[in-house]
Amino acid sequence: MKTVNTLELKEWQKQAKKFIILDVRSKSEYEEGHIPGSLLVPLDILEKEFLNKLTDKSETIVCVCHSGTRSALATNFLESQGYTNVYNLVGGFMVYNMFEND
């Protein structure tokens, strides 16, 4: 499994690198705070929705949840479906949020 940490992700954002941030938390968690521009597809519906939401299997996708556990499951699932450039955000939104103003 490929991973990216918050500082690397922030650098990607500064460079305007093209990628999708896939937030797999619940809708209520997402509404409490999320990474700007992220796409919400809760883990419990990812298996049903991924083909509709993620059409390019070669696009860079960064999976994020609260702490990194659910996003690791999402990363593994997407890799098993043939997605080739999927990353798990280490520490999840919890760590990302600590660096929000950087």
The first five atom37 places (N, CA, C, CB, O) and aatype in JSON, in Angstrom:
{
  "aatype": [12, 11, 16, 19, 2, 16, 10, 6, 10, 11, 6, 17, 5, 11, 5, 0, 11, 11, 13, 9, 9, 10, 3, 19, 1, 15, 11, 15, 6, 18, 6, 6, 7, 8, 9, 14, 7, 15, 10, 10, 19, 14, 10, 3, 9, 10, 6, 11, 6, 13, 10, 2, 11, 10, 16, 3, 11, 15, 6, 16, 9, 19, 4, 19, 4, 8, 15, 7, 16, 1, 15, 0, 10, 0, 16, 2, 13, 10, 6, 15, 5, 7, 18, 16, 2, 19, 18, 2, 10, 19, 7, 7, 13, 12, 19, 18, 2, 12, 13, 6, 2, 3],
  "atom_mask": [
    [1, 1, 1, 1, 1],
    [1, 1, 1, 1, 1],
    [1, 1, 1, 1, 1],
    [1, 1, 1, 1, 1],
    [1, 1, 1, 1, 1],
    [1, 1, 1, 1, 1],
    [1, 1, 1, 1, 1],
    [1, 1, 1, 1, 1],
    [1, 1, 1, 1, 1],
    [1, 1, 1, 1, 1],
    [1, 1, 1, 1, 1],
    [1, 1, 1, 1, 1],
    [1, 1, 1, 1, 1],
    [1, 1, 1, 1, 1],
    [1, 1, 1, 1, 1],
    [1, 1, 1, 1, 1],
    [1, 1, 1, 1, 1],
    [1, 1, 1, 1, 1],
    [1, 1, 1, 1, 1],
    [1, 1, 1, 1, 1],
    [1, 1, 1, 1, 1],
    [1, 1, 1, 1, 1],
    [1, 1, 1, 1, 1],
    [1, 1, 1, 1, 1],
    [1, 1, 1, 1, 1],
    [1, 1, 1, 1, 1],
    [1, 1, 1, 1, 1],
    [1, 1, 1, 1, 1],
    [1, 1, 1, 1, 1],
    [1, 1, 1, 1, 1],
    [1, 1, 1, 1, 1],
    [1, 1, 1, 1, 1],
    [1, 1, 1, 0, 1],
    [1, 1, 1, 1, 1],
    [1, 1, 1, 1, 1],
    [1, 1, 1, 1, 1],
    [1, 1, 1, 0, 1],
    [1, 1, 1, 1, 1],
    [1, 1, 1, 1, 1],
    [1, 1, 1, 1, 1],
    [1, 1, 1, 1, 1],
    [1, 1, 1, 1, 1],
    [1, 1, 1, 1, 1],
    [1, 1, 1, 1, 1],
    [1, 1, 1, 1, 1],
    [1, 1, 1, 1, 1],
    [1, 1, 1, 1, 1],
    [1, 1, 1, 1, 1],
    [1, 1, 1, 1, 1],
    [1, 1, 1, 1, 1],
    [1, 1, 1, 1, 1],
    [1, 1, 1, 1, 1],
    [1, 1, 1, 1, 1],
    [1, 1, 1, 1, 1],
    [1, 1, 1, 1, 1],
    [1, 1, 1, 1, 1],
    [1, 1, 1, 1, 1],
    [1, 1, 1, 1, 1],
    [1, 1, 1, 1, 1],
    [1, 1, 1, 1, 1],
    [1, 1, 1, 1, 1],
    [1, 1, 1, 1, 1],
    [1, 1, 1, 1, 1],
    [1, 1, 1, 1, 1],
    [1, 1, 1, 1, 1],
    [1, 1, 1, 1, 1],
    [1, 1, 1, 1, 1],
    [1, 1, 1, 0, 1],
    [1, 1, 1, 1, 1],
    [1, 1, 1, 1, 1],
    [1, 1, 1, 1, 1],
    [1, 1, 1, 1, 1],
    [1, 1, 1, 1, 1],
    [1, 1, 1, 1, 1],
    [1, 1, 1, 1, 1],
    [1, 1, 1, 1, 1],
    [1, 1, 1, 1, 1],
    [1, 1, 1, 1, 1],
    [1, 1, 1, 1, 1],
    [1, 1, 1, 1, 1],
    [1, 1, 1, 1, 1],
    [1, 1, 1, 0, 1],
    [1, 1, 1, 1, 1],
    [1, 1, 1, 1, 1],
    [1, 1, 1, 1, 1],
    [1, 1, 1, 1, 1],
    [1, 1, 1, 1, 1],
    [1, 1, 1, 1, 1],
    [1, 1, 1, 1, 1],
    [1, 1, 1, 1, 1],
    [1, 1, 1, 0, 1],
    [1, 1, 1, 0, 1],
    [1, 1, 1, 1, 1],
    [1, 1, 1, 1, 1],
    [1, 1, 1, 1, 1],
    [1, 1, 1, 1, 1],
    [1, 1, 1, 1, 1],
    [1, 1, 1, 1, 1],
    [1, 1, 1, 1, 1],
    [1, 1, 1, 1, 1],
    [1, 1, 1, 1, 1],
    [1, 1, 1, 1, 1]
  ],
  "atom_positions": [
    [[0.85, -1.18, 0.0], [0.0, 0.0, 0.0], [0.89, 1.24, 0.0], [-0.97, 0.0, 1.23], [1.82, 1.37, 0.8]],
    [[0.58, 2.15, -0.92], [1.3, 3.42, -0.96], [0.68, 4.36, 0.06], [1.26, 4.05, -2.4], [-0.53, 4.34, 0.29]],
    [[1.52, 5.17, 0.67], [1.04, 6.15, 1.65], [1.59, 7.53, 1.31], [1.45, 5.74, 3.1], [2.59, 7.67, 0.61]],
    [[0.9, 8.52, 1.82], [1.35, 9.91, 1.74], [1.09, 10.52, 3.11], [0.62, 10.71, 0.58], [0.07, 10.24, 3.73]],
    [[2.01, 11.35, 3.58], [1.76, 12.01, 4.86], [1.22, 13.41, 4.62], [3.06, 12.06, 5.72], [1.19, 13.88, 3.48]],
    [[0.81, 14.06, 5.67], [0.17, 15.37, 5.56], [1.08, 16.39, 4.89], [-0.24, 15.86, 6.92], [0.63, 17.16, 4.05]],
    [[2.36, 16.41, 5.26], [3.26, 17.41, 4.68], [3.43, 17.18, 3.18], [4.62, 17.37, 5.37], [3.49, 18.14, 2.41]],
    [[3.51, 15.92, 2.77], [3.6, 15.62, 1.34], [2.32, 16.03, 0.61], [3.87, 14.11, 1.12], [2.38, 16.62, -0.47]],
    [[1.17, 15.73, 1.21], [-0.1, 16.09, 0.6], [-0.23, 17.6, 0.47], [-1.27, 15.54, 1.43], [-0.69, 18.1, -0.56]],
    [[0.17, 18.33, 1.5], [0.12, 19.8, 1.44], [1.01, 20.31, 0.3], [0.56, 20.41, 2.79], [0.66, 21.28, -0.37]],
    [[2.16, 19.67, 0.1], [3.05, 20.07, -0.99], [2.4, 19.8, -2.34], [4.4, 19.32, -0.89], [2.48, 20.62, -3.25]],
    [[1.74, 18.63, -2.46], [1.01, 18.33, -3.71], [-0.03, 19.42, -3.98], [0.32, 16.93, -3.62], [-0.19, 19.87, -5.11]],
    [[-0.73, 19.83, -2.91], [-1.76, 20.86, -3.07], [-1.14, 22.18, -3.52], [-2.54, 21.06, -1.76], [-1.7, 22.86, -4.39]],
    [[0.0, 22.56, -2.95], [0.67, 23.8, -3.34], [1.11, 23.75, -4.8], [1.88, 24.08, -2.43], [1.08, 24.76, -5.5]],
    [[1.53, 22.56, -5.24], [2.0, 22.4, -6.62], [0.84, 22.24, -7.6], [2.91, 21.19, -6.72], [1.06, 22.14, -8.81]],
    [[-0.36, 22.23, -7.1], [-1.57, 22.04, -7.91], [-1.5, 20.72, -8.7], [-1.76, 23.22, -8.88], [-1.97, 20.63, -9.83]],
    [[-0.9, 19.71, -8.06], [-0.86, 18.38, -8.66], [-2.3, 17.88, -8.81], [-0.01, 17.39, -7.78], [-3.14, 18.14, -7.95]],
    [[-2.58, 17.17, -9.88], [-3.94, 16.67, -10.12], [-4.15, 15.35, -9.37], [-4.18, 16.48, -11.65], [-3.46, 14.37, -9.62]],
    [[-5.1, 15.35, -8.46], [-5.45, 14.14, -7.71], [-6.81, 14.33, -7.06], [-4.37, 13.82, -6.65], [-7.31, 15.45, -6.92]],
    [[-7.39, 13.21, -6.67], [-8.67, 13.21, -5.95], [-8.4, 12.88, -4.49], [-9.68, 12.2, -6.58], [-7.67, 11.94, -4.19]],
    [[-8.99, 13.66, -3.59], [-8.98, 13.31, -2.17], [-10.31, 12.65, -1.89], [-8.73, 14.58, -1.24], [-11.36, 13.29, -1.95]],
    [[-10.27, 11.38, -1.59], [-11.46, 10.58, -1.35], [-11.66, 10.41, 0.15], [-11.37, 9.2, -2.05], [-10.92, 9.67, 0.8]],
    [[-12.65, 11.09, 0.69], [-12.96, 11.02, 2.12], [-13.96, 9.89, 2.34], [-13.52, 12.39, 2.65], [-15.07, 9.93, 1.8]],
    [[-13.58, 8.89, 3.12], [-14.44, 7.72, 3.32], [-15.1, 7.7, 4.69], [-13.63, 6.46, 3.14], [-15.58, 6.66, 5.13]],
    [[-15.14, 8.85, 5.36], [-15.82, 8.93, 6.65], [-17.33, 9.07, 6.44], [-15.28, 10.13, 7.48], [-17.8, 9.13, 5.3]],
    [[-18.05, 9.11, 7.53], [-19.5, 9.3, 7.45], [-19.82, 10.74, 7.06], [-20.19, 8.94, 8.79], [-18.97, 11.63, 7.18]],
    [[-21.04, 10.96, 6.6], [-21.47, 12.3, 6.22], [-21.38, 13.26, 7.39], [-22.91, 12.28, 5.68], [-20.95, 14.4, 7.22]],
    [[-21.75, 12.82, 8.58], [-21.7, 13.72, 9.75], [-20.26, 14.08, 10.11], [-22.39, 13.06, 10.96], [-19.99, 15.22, 10.48]],
    [[-19.33, 13.13, 10.0], [-17.92, 13.44, 10.25], [-17.41, 14.46, 9.22], [-17.05, 12.15, 10.19], [-16.72, 15.42, 9.57]],
    [[-17.78, 14.23, 7.97], [-17.36, 15.12, 6.88], [-17.87, 16.53, 7.11], [-17.86, 14.58, 5.52], [-17.14, 17.51, 6.91]],
    [[-19.12, 16.65, 7.53], [-19.72, 17.97, 7.75], [-19.07, 18.71, 8.91], [-21.22, 17.82, 8.0], [-19.1, 19.94, 8.96]],
    [[-18.48, 17.97, 9.85], [-17.8, 18.6, 10.98], [-16.46, 19.21, 10.56], [-17.58, 17.59, 12.1], [-15.92, 20.07, 11.26]],
    [[-15.94, 18.77, 9.45], [-14.68, 19.29, 8.93], [-14.09, 18.32, 7.92], [0.0, 0.0, 0.0], [-14.17, 17.11, 8.1]],
    [[-13.5, 18.87, 6.86], [-12.93, 18.02, 5.81], [-11.87, 18.8, 5.04], [-14.02, 17.5, 4.86], [-11.76, 20.02, 5.17]],
    [[-11.12, 18.08, 4.25], [-10.11, 18.71, 3.4], [-10.83, 19.38, 2.24], [-9.06, 17.65, 2.89], [-11.63, 18.74, 1.55]],
    [[-10.58, 20.66, 2.02], [-11.25, 21.37, 0.93], [-11.08, 20.64, -0.41], [-10.7, 22.8, 0.82], [-9.98, 20.2, -0.76]],
    [[-12.17, 20.53, -1.14], [-12.14, 19.89, -2.44], [-12.25, 18.38, -2.41], [0.0, 0.0, 0.0], [-12.22, 17.73, -3.46]],
    [[-12.36, 17.81, -1.22], [-12.43, 16.35, -1.13], [-13.8, 15.83, -1.56], [-12.12, 15.88, 0.31], [-14.81, 16.54, -1.51]],
    [[-13.8, 14.59, -1.99], [-15.0, 13.91, -2.46], [-15.44, 12.93, -1.37], [-14.75, 13.16, -3.81], [-14.67, 12.06, -0.97]],
    [[-16.66, 13.07, -0.89], [-17.18, 12.18, 0.15], [-17.83, 10.95, -0.47], [-18.19, 12.92, 1.04], [-18.8, 11.06, -1.22]],
    [[-17.28, 9.78, -0.15], [-17.9, 8.5, -0.47], [-17.65, 7.61, 0.75], [-17.31, 7.85, -1.83], [-16.62, 6.94, 0.84]],
    [[-18.61, 7.59, 1.7], [-18.41, 6.81, 2.92], [-18.02, 5.36, 2.63], [-19.67, 6.84, 3.78], [-18.5, 4.75, 1.67]],
    [[-17.16, 4.83, 3.47], [-16.65, 3.47, 3.27], [-17.77, 2.45, 3.1], [-15.77, 3.07, 4.42], [-17.64, 1.52, 2.31]],
    [[-18.86, 2.63, 3.85], [-19.94, 1.63, 3.78], [-20.68, 1.62, 2.45], [-20.92, 1.89, 4.89], [-21.43, 0.68, 2.18]],
    [[-20.49, 2.64, 1.61], [-21.12, 2.61, 0.27], [-20.08, 2.63, -0.86], [-22.06, 3.81, 0.12], [-20.45, 2.64, -2.03]],
    [[-18.8, 2.64, -0.5], [-17.75, 2.72, -1.51], [-17.86, 1.6, -2.54], [-16.38, 2.67, -0.84], [-17.72, 1.83, -3.74]],
    [[-18.11, 0.38, -2.07], [-18.18, -0.76, -2.97], [-19.28, -0.6, -4.02], [-18.41, -2.03, -2.17], [-19.15, -1.1, -5.14]],
    [[-20.36, 0.09, -3.67], [-21.47, 0.3, -4.6], [-21.24, 1.5, -5.51], [-22.77, 0.49, -3.83], [-21.72, 1.52, -6.64]],
    [[-20.51, 2.5, -5.02], [-20.41, 3.79, -5.71], [-19.1, 4.05, -6.44], [-20.62, 4.87, -4.73], [-19.03, 4.98, -7.24]],
    [[-18.06, 3.26, -6.19], [-16.75, 3.63, -6.69], [-16.69, 3.75, -8.21], [-15.74, 2.64, -6.24], [-16.0, 4.64, -8.72]],
    [[-17.39, 2.89, -8.94], [-17.33, 2.96, -10.4], [-17.99, 4.23, -10.94], [-18.01, 1.74, -11.01], [-17.57, 4.75, -11.97]],
    [[-19.01, 4.73, -10.25], [-19.67, 5.97, -10.65], [-18.85, 7.2, -10.31], [-21.04, 6.07, -9.99], [-18.87, 8.19, -11.04]],
    [[-18.12, 7.15, -9.21], [-17.4, 8.32, -8.71], [-15.95, 8.39, -9.17], [-17.45, 8.33, -7.21], [-15.38, 9.47, -9.29]],
    [[-15.35, 7.23, -9.42], [-13.92, 7.17, -9.74], [-13.75, 6.44, -11.07], [-13.12, 6.44, -8.61], [-13.5, 5.24, -11.11]],
    [[-13.88, 7.19, -12.15], [-13.94, 6.57, -13.47], [-12.58, 6.27, -14.09], [-14.71, 7.45, -14.4], [-12.47, 5.4, -14.96]],
    [[-11.53, 6.96, -13.65], [-10.19, 6.76, -14.23], [-9.33, 5.96, -13.26], [-9.52, 8.13, -14.55], [-8.92, 6.47, -12.22]],
    [[-9.06, 4.71, -13.61], [-8.31, 3.83, -12.7], [-6.84, 4.19, -12.59], [-8.44, 2.41, -13.16], [-6.14, 3.64, -11.75]],
    [[-6.36, 5.11, -13.44], [-4.95, 5.52, -13.34], [-4.78, 6.87, -12.63], [-4.34, 5.6, -14.74], [-3.65, 7.29, -12.37]],
    [[-5.89, 7.53, -12.33], [-5.81, 8.83, -11.64], [-5.29, 8.65, -10.22], [-7.2, 9.51, -11.62], [-5.55, 7.64, -9.57]],
    [[-4.55, 9.65, -9.74], [-4.05, 9.62, -8.37], [-5.2, 9.88, -7.42], [-2.92, 10.67, -8.17], [-5.93, 10.86, -7.55]],
    [[-5.35, 8.98, -6.44], [-6.41, 9.08, -5.44], [-5.77, 8.99, -4.06], [-7.49, 7.95, -5.63], [-4.97, 8.09, -3.79]],
    [[-6.12, 9.93, -3.19], [-5.65, 9.91, -1.81], [-6.86, 9.62, -0.93], [-4.95, 11.26, -1.4], [-7.79, 10.42, -0.88]],
    [[-6.85, 8.48, -0.26], [-7.95, 8.1, 0.63], [-7.69, 8.66, 2.02], [-8.12, 6.56, 0.69], [-6.58, 8.6, 2.54]],
    [[-8.75, 9.22, 2.62], [-8.63, 9.82, 3.94], [-9.84, 9.45, 4.79], [-8.5, 11.36, 3.83], [-10.96, 9.35, 4.3]],
    [[-9.58, 9.24, 6.08], [-10.65, 9.04, 7.06], [-10.24, 9.82, 8.31], [-10.9, 7.5, 7.39], [-9.47, 10.78, 8.2]],
    [[-10.72, 9.43, 9.45], [-10.37, 10.16, 10.68], [-8.91, 9.94, 11.07], [-11.29, 9.72, 11.83], [-8.17, 10.9, 11.29]],
    [[-8.48, 8.66, 11.14], [-7.13, 8.38, 11.63], [-6.28, 7.53, 10.68], [-7.21, 7.69, 12.94], [-5.09, 7.37, 10.92]],
    [[-6.87, 7.0, 9.63], [-6.1, 6.22, 8.66], [-6.51, 4.76, 8.54], [0.0, 0.0, 0.0], [-6.01, 4.07, 7.65]],
    [[-7.39, 4.28, 9.4], [-7.78, 2.87, 9.37], [-8.78, 2.58, 8.25], [-8.38, 2.47, 10.71], [-8.55, 1.69, 7.44]],
    [[-9.87, 3.33, 8.21], [-10.86, 3.1, 7.15], [-10.3, 3.44, 5.78], [-12.13, 3.94, 7.41], [-10.61, 2.77, 4.79]],
    [[-9.46, 4.46, 5.72], [-8.87, 4.82, 4.43], [-7.9, 3.73, 3.95], [-8.15, 6.17, 4.53], [-7.74, 3.54, 2.74]],
    [[-7.25, 3.03, 4.87], [-6.41, 1.9, 4.47], [-7.26, 0.8, 3.85], [-5.62, 1.34, 5.68], [-6.86, 0.2, 2.85]],
    [[-8.43, 0.54, 4.42], [-9.35, -0.44, 3.85], [-9.8, 0.0, 2.46], [-10.57, -0.64, 4.77], [-9.87, -0.81, 1.54]],
    [[-10.11, 1.28, 2.32], [-10.53, 1.82, 1.02], [-9.41, 1.72, 0.0], [-10.99, 3.28, 1.16], [-9.64, 1.37, -1.15]],
    [[-8.19, 2.04, 0.42], [-7.02, 1.94, -0.47], [-6.84, 0.52, -0.96], [-5.75, 2.42, 0.25], [-6.67, 0.28, -2.16]],
    [[-6.89, -0.44, -0.04], [-6.75, -1.85, -0.42], [-7.87, -2.28, -1.36], [-6.75, -2.74, 0.83], [-7.63, -3.0, -2.33]],
    [[-9.09, -1.85, -1.08], [-10.22, -2.2, -1.94], [-10.01, -1.67, -3.35], [-11.53, -1.67, -1.35], [-10.16, -2.4, -4.33]],
    [[-9.68, -0.39, -3.46], [-9.51, 0.21, -4.79], [-8.36, -0.46, -5.55], [-9.24, 1.72, -4.67], [-8.46, -0.68, -6.75]],
    [[-7.28, -0.78, -4.85], [-6.18, -1.49, -5.5], [-6.66, -2.85, -6.02], [-5.0, -1.67, -4.53], [-6.26, -3.27, -7.1]],
    [[-7.5, -3.52, -5.25], [-8.0, -4.83, -5.67], [-8.91, -4.73, -6.89], [-8.75, -5.5, -4.51], [-9.14, -5.72, -7.59]],
    [[-9.44, -3.53, -7.14], [-10.32, -3.29, -8.28], [-9.56, -2.76, -9.5], [-11.43, -2.32, -7.9], [-10.16, -2.4, -10.51]],
    [[-8.24, -2.7, -9.39], [-7.42, -2.3, -10.53], [-6.97, -0.85, -10.55], [0.0, 0.0, 0.0], [-6.37, -0.42, -11.53]],
    [[-7.24, -0.1, -9.5], [-6.75, 1.28, -9.43], [-5.26, 1.23, -9.12], [-7.53, 2.11, -8.35], [-4.83, 0.5, -8.22]],
    [[-4.47, 2.0, -9.87], [-3.02, 1.83, -9.81], [-2.27, 2.92, -9.07], [-2.5, 1.74, -11.18], [-1.07, 2.79, -8.84]],
    [[-2.94, 3.99, -8.7], [-2.24, 5.12, -8.1], [-3.01, 5.63, -6.87], [-2.07, 6.26, -9.12], [-3.41, 6.79, -6.81]],
    [[-3.19, 4.73, -5.91], [-3.99, 5.03, -4.72], [-3.07, 5.13, -3.51], [-5.09, 3.95, -4.5], [-2.18, 4.3, -3.31]],
    [[-3.29, 6.16, -2.71], [-2.5, 6.41, -1.5], [-3.41, 6.5, -0.28], [-1.67, 7.7, -1.65], [-4.55, 6.95, -0.37]],
    [[-2.88, 6.06, 0.85], [-3.57, 6.22, 2.12], [-2.92, 7.39, 2.85], [-3.5, 4.9, 2.97], [-1.69, 7.43, 2.98]],
    [[-3.72, 8.35, 3.33], [-3.19, 9.48, 4.09], [-2.88, 9.02, 5.51], [-4.2, 10.67, 4.1], [-3.78, 8.7, 6.28]],
    [[-1.6, 9.0, 5.84], [-1.14, 8.56, 7.16], [-1.67, 9.51, 8.23], [0.41, 8.49, 7.21], [-1.48, 10.72, 8.14]],
    [[-2.34, 8.96, 9.24], [-2.88, 9.76, 10.33], [-4.23, 10.4, 10.03], [0.0, 0.0, 0.0], [-4.87, 10.95, 10.93]],
    [[-4.66, 10.32, 8.78], [-5.99, 10.8, 8.4], [-6.23, 12.28, 8.62], [0.0, 0.0, 0.0], [-5.29, 13.08, 8.75]],
    [[-7.5, 12.63, 8.64], [-7.91, 14.03, 8.81], [-7.46, 14.58, 10.16], [-9.44, 14.16, 8.67], [-7.2, 15.78, 10.29]],
    [[-7.35, 13.72, 11.14], [-6.94, 14.15, 12.48], [-5.57, 14.84, 12.41], [-6.89, 12.93, 13.45], [-5.38, 15.91, 12.98]],
    [[-4.62, 14.23, 11.71], [-3.29, 14.83, 11.58], [-3.32, 16.0, 10.6], [-2.25, 13.77, 11.12], [-2.73, 17.05, 10.86]],
    [[-4.02, 15.82, 9.48], [-4.12, 16.9, 8.49], [-4.65, 18.18, 9.13], [-5.04, 16.47, 7.32], [-4.14, 19.27, 8.87]],
    [[-5.64, 18.04, 9.96], [-6.28, 19.19, 10.61], [-5.31, 19.93, 11.53], [-7.5, 18.72, 11.4], [-5.46, 21.13, 11.74]],
    [[-4.33, 19.23, 12.09], [-3.33, 19.86, 12.96], [-2.46, 20.84, 12.18], [-2.46, 18.79, 13.63], [-1.89, 21.77, 12.75]],
    [[-2.35, 20.62, 10.86], [-1.52, 21.45, 10.01], [-2.37, 22.34, 9.1], [-0.58, 20.58, 9.17], [-1.88, 22.83, 8.08]],
    [[-3.62, 22.54, 9.47], [-4.58, 23.2, 8.6], [-4.1, 24.56, 8.08], [-5.88, 23.38, 9.32], [-4.37, 24.89, 6.92]],
    [[-3.43, 25.33, 8.86], [-3.04, 26.68, 8.43], [-1.64, 26.74, 7.83], [-3.11, 27.63, 9.6], [-1.14, 27.83, 7.55]],
    [[-1.02, 25.61, 7.62], [0.34, 25.59, 7.02], [0.26, 25.69, 5.52], [1.1, 24.32, 7.41], [1.29, 25.69, 4.84]]
  ]
}
